[in-house]
Amino acid sequence: MDIESWLAFVTIWFVACFGVGPNSVTCATAGATNGIRRGLWSAFGITAASFVHSMVAVFGFGTLLLVYAEAYMVLKWFGIAYLVYLGMRLWWKGPAKFSMQKGELESRAVLFRRAFAISMSNPQAILTYLAFFIPAVNPNAPLVPQIMVLVPTAVGIVSLMYMGYVFSGTPLGSGPIKIFERRGAV
């Protein structure tokens, strides 16, 4: 893979990853409610799911999803049901608490697993990887070295993007409360 193709892929993939969705909300929420150090475990969970998605796309399962529309729809509805379940669980939990006391923080494993499950519940992600990997691969060059460049690049960009969402959520969890506490409003 030449440097121009790689830079084009990096640019396009970065723009594609910038959208707001369940993964970014999960990371921003984890940063807001658990702080940066723990919140990063959500980004790590999404990074792990990104690696799985890319491997599924590389090894051809993405093509199967394109051919078997029913399988795609089943996976899509499973993902929707899981996201509805998570939303209902948050609703039943009641209003969010803004205190960041150590006893109230979620474990790293819970944050990782939740983010991984949310990301994996989106079968469209596999098709996205497939759609971006196919044009980036040069059919006249050996495939394995190209994949060995594309996959770490894609996963690395995903990791950085979702770490950014964790960082962006952190001030939401602690910043406004500290401002109100200084003014005597809380």
C-alpha positions in Angstrom: 0.0 0.0 0.0 1.5 3.3 -1.0 1.5 6.3 1.3 -1.0 8.3 -0.8 -3.6 5.5 -0.5 -2.9 5.1 3.2 -3.3 8.9 3.8 -6.6 8.9 1.8 -7.8 6.0 3.9 -6.8 7.7 7.2 -8.6 10.9 6.2 -11.8 9.2 5.1 -11.8 6.8 8.1 -11.3 9.7 10.5 -14.2 11.5 9.0 -16.4 8.4 9.1 -15.6 7.7 12.8 -16.4 11.3 13.8 -20.2 10.8 13.9 -22.2 10.6 17.1 -23.9 7.4 17.9 -24.3 4.8 20.7 -20.5 4.3 21.0 -19.7 8.0 21.4 -22.6 8.5 23.9 -21.3 5.4 25.9 -17.8 6.9 26.1 -18.9 10.4 26.9 -21.3 9.1 29.6 -18.5 6.9 31.0 -16.2 9.9 31.2 -18.9 12.1 32.8 -19.9 9.6 35.4 -16.6 7.7 36.1 -13.9 10.2 35.3 -11.1 9.8 32.7 -9.2 6.9 34.1 -12.2 4.6 34.4 -14.0 6.0 31.4 -11.1 5.0 29.2 -12.2 1.4 29.7 -15.3 2.1 27.6 -13.0 3.3 24.8 -10.9 0.2 25.2 -14.1 -1.9 24.9 -15.1 -0.2 21.7 -11.6 -0.6 20.4 -11.7 -4.3 21.1 -15.1 -4.5 19.2 -13.5 -2.5 16.4 -10.8 -5.1 16.1 -13.5 -7.9 16.0 -15.5 -5.9 13.4 -12.5 -5.4 11.2 -11.5 -9.1 11.4 -15.0 -10.2 10.6 -15.0 -7.9 7.5 -11.5 -9.1 6.5 -12.4 -12.7 6.7 -15.5 -12.4 4.6 -18.3 -12.6 7.1 -19.3 -9.1 6.0 -19.9 -10.4 2.5 -22.2 -13.1 4.0 -24.2 -10.3 5.7 -24.5 -8.6 2.3 -25.7 -11.8 0.6 -28.0 -13.0 3.4 -30.2 -10.0 4.1 -32.2 -12.0 6.7 -29.2 -12.6 8.8 -28.4 -8.9 8.7 -31.9 -8.0 9.7 -31.8 -10.5 12.6 -28.5 -9.0 13.9 -29.8 -5.5 13.4 -33.0 -6.2 15.4 -30.9 -7.9 18.1 -28.8 -4.7 18.3 -31.9 -2.5 18.5 -33.4 -4.7 21.2 -30.2 -4.5 23.2 -30.0 -0.7 22.9 -33.7 -0.5 24.0 -32.8 -2.7 27.0 -29.9 -0.4 28.0 -32.1 2.7 27.6 -34.9 1.1 29.8 -32.3 0.1 32.4 -31.1 3.7 32.6 -34.6 4.9 32.8 -35.5 2.5 35.7 -32.3 3.5 37.4 -33.7 7.0 37.9 -32.0 10.4 37.6 -28.2 10.4 37.3 -26.2 11.3 40.4 -23.5 13.8 39.8 -21.4 12.9 42.8 -18.1 11.3 41.9 -17.5 9.4 45.1 -15.2 6.5 44.8 -17.9 4.0 46.0 -20.3 4.9 43.2 -17.9 4.3 40.3 -18.5 1.4 38.0 -15.8 -1.2 37.7 -13.4 -1.2 34.7 -14.7 -4.6 33.6 -18.3 -3.4 33.6 -17.4 -0.3 31.5 -15.4 -2.5 29.1 -18.1 -5.1 28.7 -20.9 -2.6 28.2 -19.0 -0.7 25.6 -17.9 -3.9 23.8 -21.5 -5.2 23.8 -23.0 -1.9 22.6 -20.5 -1.8 19.7 -20.9 -5.4 18.8 -24.6 -5.1 18.8 -24.3 -3.0 15.6 -24.0 -5.3 12.6 -23.8 -2.3 10.4 -20.3 -1.7 11.7 -19.1 -4.8 9.9 -20.5 -3.5 6.6 -18.9 -0.1 7.3 -15.5 -1.8 7.7 -16.1 -3.8 4.5 -17.2 -0.7 2.6 -14.1 1.2 3.6 -11.6 -1.6 3.3 -12.5 -2.8 -0.2 -11.7 0.5 -2.0 -8.5 0.9 0.0 -7.1 -2.4 -1.1 -5.0 -2.5 -4.2 -6.0 -5.8 -6.1 -2.7 -5.8 -7.9 -0.7 -5.9 -4.6 -0.4 -8.7 -2.0 -3.4 -8.6 0.3 -2.0 -9.6 3.6 0.5 -6.7 3.9 -2.3 -4.3 3.0 -4.6 -5.7 5.7 -1.8 -5.6 8.2 -1.7 -1.8 7.6 -5.4 -1.1 7.3 -6.6 -3.0 10.4 -4.2 -1.4 12.9 -4.8 2.0 11.3 -8.6 1.7 11.5 -8.5 0.3 15.0 -6.0 3.0 16.1 -8.2 5.8 14.8 -11.3 4.3 16.4 -9.4 4.1 19.7 -8.2 7.7 19.6 -11.7 9.0 18.6 -13.5 7.3 21.4 -10.8 8.3 23.9 -11.6 11.8 22.8 -15.2 11.2 23.6 -14.3 10.0 27.1 -12.3 13.2 27.6 -15.1 15.3 26.2 -17.6 13.8 28.6 -15.5 14.3 31.7 -16.1 18.1 32.1 -19.8 17.4 31.8 -19.7 15.2 34.8 -17.7 17.3 37.1 -17.3 20.8 35.6 -20.8 22.1 35.9 -21.2 20.8 39.5 -18.0 22.4 40.7 -19.1 25.7 39.1 -22.4 25.6 40.9 -20.8 24.5 44.2 -18.5 27.6 44.1 -21.5 29.8 43.6 -23.4 28.2 46.5 -26.2 26.9 44.3 -25.7 23.2 45.2 
